[in-house]
Amino acid sequence: MAAQTFETMQGSDRTLRLTFEFKGADVRLIARQSVDMMAPPSDQIDEYSDHAGFWIELRDGSDRVLYRRVGQNPIATDREAPSGDPQRPFTHVPDDRKQGVFTVLVPDLKDARELRLMGSPPDAPARAAREILRMDLATRPQPGKEER
């Protein structure tokens, strides 16, 4: 695991639970909740621009990374299915639905101004990740969707 800075530790007793909906390449916030819990620890926060994969970042007003969590891309382009082969009982097949909902947990840091979702293209998972979503943390879900 990467070292955490003083900034990533501030406010880490509160966590933002952010729920997103995706339809194709369109991703939007549908629910936001502040919860009394510790967020998952940060992965390395230094330069990461040429990496492949998926991660979530929190950035401050100077565009400095305060928190990064690397994980599996929740925007599914395939799904697990039975293969019929007893040696390898499961395989991945394309998912034609191209829509769904996912939730991320990030620390509620006082200096965090922006959240970014970064991911490699679904058809080229080894290529460098690109920005999927950039969201001002002042953004709220549509009326009636926000949780407290």
C-alpha positions in Angstrom: 0.0 0.0 0.0 1.1 3.5 -0.6 2.0 6.0 2.1 -0.7 8.3 3.2 0.0 12.0 3.6 -1.3 14.2 6.5 -3.9 15.6 4.1 -5.4 12.1 3.3 -5.7 11.4 7.0 -7.7 14.6 7.9 -11.4 13.9 7.9 -11.0 10.2 7.4 -13.4 9.4 10.1 -16.2 10.5 7.8 -16.8 8.9 4.4 -18.7 9.9 1.4 -20.8 7.1 -0.2 -21.4 8.2 -3.8 -23.8 6.3 -5.9 -23.5 6.6 -9.7 -25.7 5.4 -12.6 -24.2 4.7 -16.0 -25.8 4.3 -19.4 -23.2 3.6 -22.0 -20.5 6.2 -21.6 -22.8 8.6 -19.6 -22.1 8.5 -15.8 -24.0 10.6 -13.3 -24.3 11.0 -9.6 -27.6 9.8 -8.2 -27.1 9.6 -4.5 -24.6 11.1 -1.9 -24.4 10.2 1.7 -22.0 11.2 4.4 -21.4 8.2 6.8 -19.6 7.8 10.1 -16.9 5.3 9.1 -13.3 5.1 7.8 -12.9 5.0 4.0 -10.7 2.4 2.4 -7.0 3.4 2.6 -5.4 5.3 -0.2 -3.2 3.7 -2.7 -0.1 5.7 -3.9 -0.9 9.3 -4.7 2.2 10.2 -6.8 2.3 10.3 -10.6 0.0 7.7 -12.1 -0.8 9.2 -15.6 0.5 6.3 -17.8 -1.0 3.4 -15.7 -3.7 1.1 -17.0 -6.7 0.0 -15.0 -9.4 1.8 -12.9 -9.1 4.2 -10.0 -10.9 7.0 -8.1 -9.1 10.2 -7.2 -9.8 13.1 -4.8 -8.0 16.3 -5.8 -7.7 19.6 -4.0 -8.1 23.1 -5.5 -4.5 23.1 -6.8 -5.2 19.8 -8.7 -3.0 17.9 -6.3 -4.1 14.2 -5.6 -5.1 13.7 -2.0 -6.5 10.2 -2.3 -6.4 7.4 -4.8 -8.1 4.1 -4.7 -7.3 1.5 -7.4 -9.9 -1.2 -8.1 -11.9 -3.1 -10.6 -13.9 -1.0 -13.1 -17.5 -0.9 -11.9 -18.8 0.1 -15.4 -19.3 -3.4 -16.6 -18.8 -4.2 -20.3 -18.9 -8.0 -19.7 -20.3 -10.4 -17.2 -19.4 -13.7 -15.7 -21.2 -16.7 -17.2 -21.0 -20.5 -17.1 -18.6 -21.9 -19.7 -19.7 -25.5 -19.9 -16.0 -26.5 -19.4 -15.4 -28.3 -16.1 -11.7 -27.2 -16.1 -12.8 -23.6 -16.3 -16.4 -23.4 -15.2 -16.8 -19.7 -15.8 -16.0 -17.3 -18.6 -16.7 -13.7 -19.4 -19.2 -12.7 -22.1 -20.1 -9.2 -23.5 -22.9 -7.5 -21.5 -25.2 -5.8 -24.0 -27.1 -3.9 -21.3 -24.3 -1.3 -20.9 -26.1 0.3 -17.9 -26.0 -0.1 -14.2 -25.4 1.4 -10.8 -22.3 1.4 -8.6 -21.2 3.0 -5.3 -17.8 4.3 -4.3 -16.5 5.2 -0.8 -14.0 8.0 -0.4 -12.8 9.9 2.7 -14.7 13.2 3.3 -11.5 15.4 3.2 -11.9 19.1 4.0 -9.4 20.0 1.2 -10.9 17.8 -1.5 -12.7 19.7 -4.2 -13.0 17.2 -7.1 -13.5 13.5 -7.7 -12.3 11.8 -10.8 -13.0 8.4 -12.1 -10.2 7.1 -14.3 -10.3 3.9 -16.4 -8.7 2.1 -19.4 -10.9 1.8 -22.5 -13.1 -1.3 -22.2 -11.8 -2.6 -25.5 -8.2 -2.0 -24.6 -7.7 -2.8 -20.9 -3.9 -2.6 -21.1 -3.9 1.0 -22.5 -3.4 4.0 -20.2 -6.4 5.0 -18.3 -8.4 8.1 -19.3 -10.8 10.3 -17.5 -14.3 8.8 -17.3 -15.8 11.4 -15.0 -14.7 14.7 -13.3 -17.1 15.9 -10.6 -17.0 18.9 -8.4 -17.6 17.6 -4.8 -20.1 20.4 -4.3 -22.3 18.6 -6.9 -25.5 17.2 -5.5 -27.8 14.5 -7.0 -31.1 15.4 -8.5 -33.8 16.6 -6.0 -35.4 13.7 -4.2 -32.4 11.4 -4.8 -30.0 12.6 -2.1 -29.6 10.6 1.1 -28.7 11.8 4.5 
